[in-house]
Amino acid sequence: MIRPLRTERLLLREWRESDIAPFAAMNADPKVMEYFPSLRTENETRGIVNRLTAGFAADRMGFWALELPGEAPFIGFTGIKPVSFPAPFTPTVEIGWRLAPRFWGVGLATEAARASLADGFARCRLREIVAFAVPGNTRSRAVMDRIGMAHDPDGDFDHPDIPAGHEFQRHVLYRILAPVK
């Protein structure tokens, strides 16, 4: 078991059965999934959570469930995990996030992402963490900028899990190196 992370406002914790329904609602929301090729069903969401839970057991890292204590038991996820597909920049670890829309625009994704980066560099002793998104996903790209990541235009790539020719196949790559001690 990995100790949960706490920030000023958030708890980054292991997934619970009670997270499935609100996560499935997020994954079925066209606004949340705007830059993904398709929405996800509750069954697909359960599979995602099972893979994330298994990833924590295997890699000691993954995407945490996000809780806003005293306000909401589940608001989304944030964390780091090994990139699961081959690309010129792999093997490496990615950071990612997804929050319910009512929690957008108040700095929660940035706060959780900073905690995830710190954990990745300290506990996991990573030297670099990457992030990627569809070029038009300005909200995610803004979080990448705010947490100190830099766009690597030479690393931009066609995501191998997205069908060739799909409008979301092209992704921008961002990187951040561990702080020098």
Phi, psi and omega in degrees: 000136179258136181297134177299158176257143176237141173240186179304319185244348193236157169240122174259115192221174175295158179284147176238158176304324182291349178279340187301309184298311179293329177290320177298321178297319176299315184289348177257003182268116181301332179290316179294320187263021185308324184253024175245152183294336181204162173282165180243144177277171176297321179296317177296321178298317178300319177297320178299312181297319178298319179292321179295318179296316177296324179297320176299317181295319183280316190253351184061027175203161179171189177270118179282149166287140180256132177236139174254091188306136179081350181236313183209129181287342177208125179235356181149207178217159173203148175164193180232147177201157177299141175295133189262009181226157178283138177203163180302337183262003180263158004283144177196180180243138179251155169251144180209166180202156172201123181237153174295142186305328182294349180252010177281154169080009179238014174085008182290320178297318179296315180299313180292321180295320178298319178295321179294318177299313181301317178296318180297320181281324182275294185291315184273349178056039178285150178264335182208148174227141180245166171215156178210156182199164171296138183309323182281357181279077186293331179295312179293321179295326177294321176297316179303316178296315184295331180269007173092012178280155179239137177293132176249087184303329179291343180264354179306145191209165171268119183295123185290344179269002180247133185305142178305135179085351179292144183299340180256012181293319183286135179230147172266147181248132175241152181223154169214137179265154176300144178298146177281133182260000000 
